[in-house]
């Protein structure tokens, strides 16, 4: 070991020997080299000293009364706290079997008595250097394991954050899709704050479940919601089947539109067919559940404005005269019938059969010619 090494790692050495002369000689040699030295005259005293002050290196005599060097070494190597302390054996025993036993019980080196001071110093410096390197390696390994653990934890937290963010995003998307058409939900998520569009040609349908209010007055809240949900769920499926957009429900009223937010060329035909299917669905429900509901439907075609309103609770809705008239067609209609405007009649008269109901006084519009939709001409022809 060079001088710089001695300064940076002086080391604390325990000398264990029952010979006072050997203790004094070894202590003098090592103190001159700048080491801190402790001495013990027996194996028992050595163990007691090590319990109080943990040395960096032990010079251990073999032939001692009571507890010999082999026993002391075995005791220290069996203890987790002292297992890593390097031990150099000192002995007058020079046979190979003695040295092998010393190494087998855990010794790192062996100095034969009588010893030379130069050899002692060289072997001590070598073992202290190795011991220091081992400690540094352990520290680096510990730091490395901590770094790996930190990175793994950071990766886990990052992955968890990403998964949580993804889940939250999916939840938001799912929630938006439950209340808004997908193209509108996409625009909101892209950051568009104001959504308002004009559509020149759409079909608007209003339907009212006649008789449900009286039915609900005699039912529990749970039963009322259950029945309404069964019927409106069928309407929802029909809107998907015909490529239409459900706008909202208000009590026992249902509103659906065709031709927005994405354009649909045959929206009028689709909404007329959905109206017919809605009537059939209610009739089937009545038979299966022993009820007597009827559906009053109104349809109109024309221009509307559509947009999203609300800051925290979004709602996609329609405005305009076309919407108002469609609602009047329903409210002034006949239970079990589909009442439509002249606009609808003119658009669909080649594909569907209508009967004129006659002019009606419509609030805000005056006298209007209205029609009742009977069904598709092709289907009626086949049935006849």
C-alpha positions, 0 to 999 in steps of 0.5 A: 500500500502506498502512503496516499492509501494509508492516509485515506484508509488508516484502518482499525486493526485488532491483534489477538495473541496470548503472547504479550511480546507478540502483542507489543511487537505487532502493535508497535509495527502497525502504530508506526504505519498509522493504523489504529490498534486494539489488542486482546490476549485471549479468544474470549477477550477478542470477541468482547472487544469486537462487540464494542468496536468493530475492527477493519482487520483482525490478526488472530493467533491460533494456539491460545488457551481456552478458545483457540483461533479456529474457534474464534474465527468460526464464531465470527463468521457465523455472526452476520454482523462480524462475518465480513471482517477479514482475518489473518491468522498468526501461527508457528504451525507451518504445516499445510493442514494447519493453513488449510484449516485456517482458510476453511474456517474463513481466514483470508491470509496466513502469517507464519511465526516468527514473522518479519515486520515487512511481511506483516505490513505488506499482508495487512495493507493488502487485506485492508486494500481489498477490504476497502474495495469490497466495502466500496463495491458493496456501497456501489451495489447498494446505491445501484440497487437503490437506483434500480428500485427507484427507477422501477418504482418511477416506471411503475408510478409512470405506468400507473399514471398513464394507465389511470390517465388512459382509463380516465380518458376512456371514461370521459369519452364513454360518458361523452358518447352517452350524451353526445354524438361521436363527431360532437364528442370528438370536437369537444375533446379536441378543444372546440369550446363553441359547437353550433352548426346549421343544417338545411335538411334534416328530419325531426321526430317527436314521440309521446307514450300516451297512457304512461302518465296515468300508469306511473301514478299507480306504480312505484318509482322503480317500476315506473323507471323500469318500464320506461327504460324497457320501451326507450331502450328498444327505441334506442336500438331502432335509432342505431339500426336506422342510422339516426341520432337520438337527441333526448328524452323528456319524461315519457317523450322521445326525440330523434333526428336524421341527417345530423350531425353527419349528413344522411341522404335517406334520412326522411325514409329512415325516420319514417321507417323508425316511426313505423317500427316504434309503433310496432315495438309498443304494440309488441310490448303491450301484448307481452306485458299486458299493457295498453300504451299507445304512441303518438308520433309527429315528424317534420323536415327542414332546416335546424340549428344544432349545438352543445349547451352547458359548461359542466353538463353538456346537452346536444340540442336542436332549435328552429321552426322545423323542430317546433312544428315537429313537436306540434305534429306530435302534440296535435296528433292521434294516439297510435298514429304518425302525423307528418307535415306536407314537407314529409308527405311530398318527400316520401309519397312515392315510397310510403302510403299516407292519408290526409287528415285535413287542415289543422289549427297549429299553434303559431302556424295557423291552418296546416295540411297534415297527413297520417303515415300508413306504411311503406307502399311496397310492404302494403302491396305485398300484404294486400 
